[in-house]
Amino acid sequence: MNNSIKPTIILGGGFVGLFTALHLSQQNYPAPVILIDRQERFVFKPLLYDYLTEEMNDSQVNPLYEKLLEGSGVEFIRDTVQKIDLDKKRVELANNGSIAYKYLVLALGSQTGYFGIEGAKEHTLPFRTRENAIALKNHLQNCLKRSLSIEDFQERQQLLTVIIVGAGATGVELAGTLADVLPQWYIKQGGNFEQIRLILINRGSQILSSASERLRHAAQTALQQLPVPVELEMDASVTAVRPQQVEFERNGQKQTLAAATIVWTTGTTVNPVIKSLPLADGYRDKKGRLKVLSSLQLIDRPEIFAGGDCAVSWYESLPPTAQAAYQQGAAIAQNLVSLSAERVPDIARVQIRGTTLKLGLNEAAADLFDRLLVTGKSAHLLRQGRYLTTLPTPVRDFKAATQWLSEEVLESI
Ligand SMILES: Cc1cc2nc3c(=O)[nH]c(=O)nc-3n(C[C@H](O)[C@H](O)[C@H](O)COP(=O)(O)OP(=O)(O)OC[C@H]3O[C@@H](n4cnc5c(N)ncnc54)[C@H](O)[C@@H]3O)c2cc1C
């Protein structure tokens, strides 16, 4: 790249990266901006359940970067980041050589972690990306279809059993969604859904350990009232996963459960590119995430910003959520603008507005500002909100895209 002004490069087009790019574009940032992601589509992870059930489509949940950034002046490069040379200030890509940067934004997120449990990676399905959602939907529909031609009770039961490991927000929302949609899919194929089993396995003693007591209670109640009541296996530490079988330990006793579908929703680990950065231990937390100052700059590297799931702030403890990440993206953009005008970067302020959970096709629960609990259809409407009717589809106009992301969707996650 022969550009005389070195660009600001954003690595990762998730909630931090995309929002940094969109905000820079809105603020007439004077330097070239390049956004790099290995995928061609942004993934709105909080809506992946709605994508799996086909309540929402690709242009709503996974819009193309090309469309989102149209007219923004931001250059998008689809490529995989392999390495960052911090001293030479260059990013190495798998297919586009290396690019020099003046400022760098690290927004590479995290990836699924398996705690070293035997067979967990090999024999479970993850649920973090568009491709994961498509693979899970196809797998489940295939299991339902195959079960119809199986005479043997046990074999059929195995095909109709789904185990979800992890009862954090992802596990609970996925369980709630599947408990509602699987019966619908099965009835359509001519099956009797009463044989479907959904089991949520969790190491801790209760679901949603970091949620408020009332949200937990609302979710637990909702999970029992769905067409397939979700079975909870709490205090159960998974010790191994084999093809179509989960082994777990409770009170020193080993037990096994058989299922044709095992989904892994617990555990995250640091992105390998972040892990490979030659930084001393003091610059990372125990999980390997990058410690950042209140301005979201790396310690001793003022030209590098980091946010979202790959970073952790010295200043405040934030949950690894989209809610925090998109606000950090806006703050990083603001601070890059300040640096370009030779002003001092500001403290990044993040406001957590509450938690919303999808608990079925038309069911949800929302704990707003830790004060107000909304459940059922109202919470569902709050979550999905008005964007279903006002969504710009396809997302052609940059302003409309920004508006969609910030006003219609993010206000309700
Ligand atoms: C199923 C699910 C549901 C969720 N629901 C909610 C919710 O309801 N509310 C909420 O607030 N949060 C939710 N979260 C959490 C939220 O999605 C994350 O905290 C958020 O996405 C973090 O943003 P980020 O920008 O740090 O990373 P991400 O959004 O993960 O983005 C990272 C980007 O980096 C790219 N990338 C990674 N490595 C490379 C590489 N080597 N080269 C090029 N590109 C790379 C990836 O393709 C990705 O686009 C959910 C998460 C999941 C998995």
The ligand as an SDF file (V2000), in Angstrom:
LIG
                    3D

 53 58  0  0  0  0  0  0  0  0999 V2000
  -24.5750  -16.5420   20.8640 C   0  0  0  0  0  0  0  0  0  0  0  0
  -24.1720  -15.2740   21.5540 C   0  0  0  0  0  0  0  0  0  0  0  0
  -25.1520  -14.4190   22.0500 C   0  0  0  0  0  0  0  0  0  0  0  0
  -24.8140  -13.2200   22.6720 C   0  0  0  0  0  0  0  0  0  0  0  0
  -25.8090  -12.4160   23.1600 N   0  0  0  0  0  0  0  0  0  0  0  0
  -25.4980  -11.2240   23.7100 C   0  0  0  0  0  0  0  0  0  0  0  0
  -26.5280  -10.3350   24.1710 C   0  0  0  0  0  0  0  0  0  0  0  0
  -27.7290  -10.6610   24.0990 O   0  0  0  0  0  0  0  0  0  0  0  0
  -26.1680   -9.1340   24.6630 N   0  0  0  0  0  0  0  0  0  0  0  0
  -24.8520   -8.7400   24.7420 C   0  0  0  0  0  0  0  0  0  0  0  0
  -24.5920   -7.6070   25.1690 O   0  0  0  0  0  0  0  0  0  0  0  0
  -23.8480   -9.5610   24.3530 N   0  0  0  0  0  0  0  0  0  0  0  0
  -24.1320  -10.7970   23.8360 C   0  0  0  0  0  0  0  0  0  0  0  0
  -23.1270  -11.6530   23.4320 N   0  0  0  0  0  0  0  0  0  0  0  0
  -21.7220  -11.2510   23.6280 C   0  0  0  0  0  0  0  0  0  0  0  0
  -21.2730  -10.3200   22.5020 C   0  0  0  0  0  0  0  0  0  0  0  0
  -21.6750  -10.7940   21.2440 O   0  0  0  0  0  0  0  0  0  0  0  0
  -19.7640  -10.1210   22.5460 C   0  0  0  0  0  0  0  0  0  0  0  0
  -19.3970   -9.6520   23.8250 O   0  0  0  0  0  0  0  0  0  0  0  0
  -19.3430   -9.1080   21.4820 C   0  0  0  0  0  0  0  0  0  0  0  0
  -19.5850   -9.6450   20.2070 O   0  0  0  0  0  0  0  0  0  0  0  0
  -17.8700   -8.7190   21.6290 C   0  0  0  0  0  0  0  0  0  0  0  0
  -17.5430   -7.8100   20.6280 O   0  0  0  0  0  0  0  0  0  0  0  0
  -16.0580   -7.7600   20.0360 P   0  0  0  0  0  0  0  0  0  0  0  0
  -16.0530   -6.6640   19.0200 O   0  0  0  0  0  0  0  0  0  0  0  0
  -15.0790   -7.7260   21.1300 O   0  0  0  0  0  0  0  0  0  0  0  0
  -15.8550   -9.1900   19.3310 O   0  0  0  0  0  0  0  0  0  0  0  0
  -16.6910   -9.9000   18.2040 P   0  0  0  0  0  0  0  0  0  0  0  0
  -18.0350   -9.3000   18.0440 O   0  0  0  0  0  0  0  0  0  0  0  0
  -16.5830  -11.3500   18.5000 O   0  0  0  0  0  0  0  0  0  0  0  0
  -15.8750   -9.5750   16.8710 O   0  0  0  0  0  0  0  0  0  0  0  0
  -14.5710  -10.0500   16.6310 C   0  0  0  0  0  0  0  0  0  0  0  0
  -14.3500  -10.0220   15.1270 C   0  0  0  0  0  0  0  0  0  0  0  0
  -12.9800  -10.3380   14.8660 O   0  0  0  0  0  0  0  0  0  0  0  0
  -12.9100  -11.1720   13.7400 C   0  0  0  0  0  0  0  0  0  0  0  0
  -11.6390  -11.9230   13.8260 N   0  0  0  0  0  0  0  0  0  0  0  0
  -11.2250  -12.7070   14.8390 C   0  0  0  0  0  0  0  0  0  0  0  0
   -9.9890  -13.1770   14.5830 N   0  0  0  0  0  0  0  0  0  0  0  0
   -9.6220  -12.6780   13.3850 C   0  0  0  0  0  0  0  0  0  0  0  0
   -8.4360  -12.7930   12.5840 C   0  0  0  0  0  0  0  0  0  0  0  0
   -7.3810  -13.5110   12.9900 N   0  0  0  0  0  0  0  0  0  0  0  0
   -8.4120  -12.1300   11.4150 N   0  0  0  0  0  0  0  0  0  0  0  0
   -9.4610  -11.3780   10.9880 C   0  0  0  0  0  0  0  0  0  0  0  0
  -10.5930  -11.2310   11.7020 N   0  0  0  0  0  0  0  0  0  0  0  0
  -10.6640  -11.8730   12.9030 C   0  0  0  0  0  0  0  0  0  0  0  0
  -14.1520  -12.0410   13.8210 C   0  0  0  0  0  0  0  0  0  0  0  0
  -14.5110  -12.5620   12.5490 O   0  0  0  0  0  0  0  0  0  0  0  0
  -15.1950  -11.0590   14.3720 C   0  0  0  0  0  0  0  0  0  0  0  0
  -15.9210  -10.4240   13.3340 O   0  0  0  0  0  0  0  0  0  0  0  0
  -23.4470  -12.8680   22.8100 C   0  0  0  0  0  0  0  0  0  0  0  0
  -22.4570  -13.7360   22.3230 C   0  0  0  0  0  0  0  0  0  0  0  0
  -22.7980  -14.9150   21.6970 C   0  0  0  0  0  0  0  0  0  0  0  0
  -21.7140  -15.8370   21.1750 C   0  0  0  0  0  0  0  0  0  0  0  0
  1  2  1  0
  2  3  1  0
  2 52  2  0
  3  4  2  0
  4  5  1  0
  4 50  1  0
  5  6  2  0
  6  7  1  0
  6 13  1  0
  7  8  2  0
  7  9  1  0
  9 10  1  0
 10 11  2  0
 10 12  1  0
 12 13  2  0
 13 14  1  0
 14 15  1  0
 14 50  1  0
 15 16  1  0
 16 17  1  0
 16 18  1  0
 18 19  1  0
 18 20  1  0
 20 21  1  0
 20 22  1  0
 22 23  1  0
 23 24  1  0
 24 25  2  0
 24 26  1  0
 24 27  1  0
 27 28  1  0
 28 29  2  0
 28 30  1  0
 28 31  1  0
 31 32  1  0
 32 33  1  0
 33 34  1  0
 33 48  1  0
 34 35  1  0
 35 36  1  0
 35 46  1  0
 36 37  1  0
 36 45  1  0
 37 38  2  0
 38 39  1  0
 39 40  1  0
 39 45  2  0
 40 41  1  0
 40 42  2  0
 42 43  1  0
 43 44  2  0
 44 45  1  0
 46 47  1  0
 46 48  1  0
 48 49  1  0
 50 51  2  0
 51 52  1  0
 52 53  1  0
M  END
$$$$
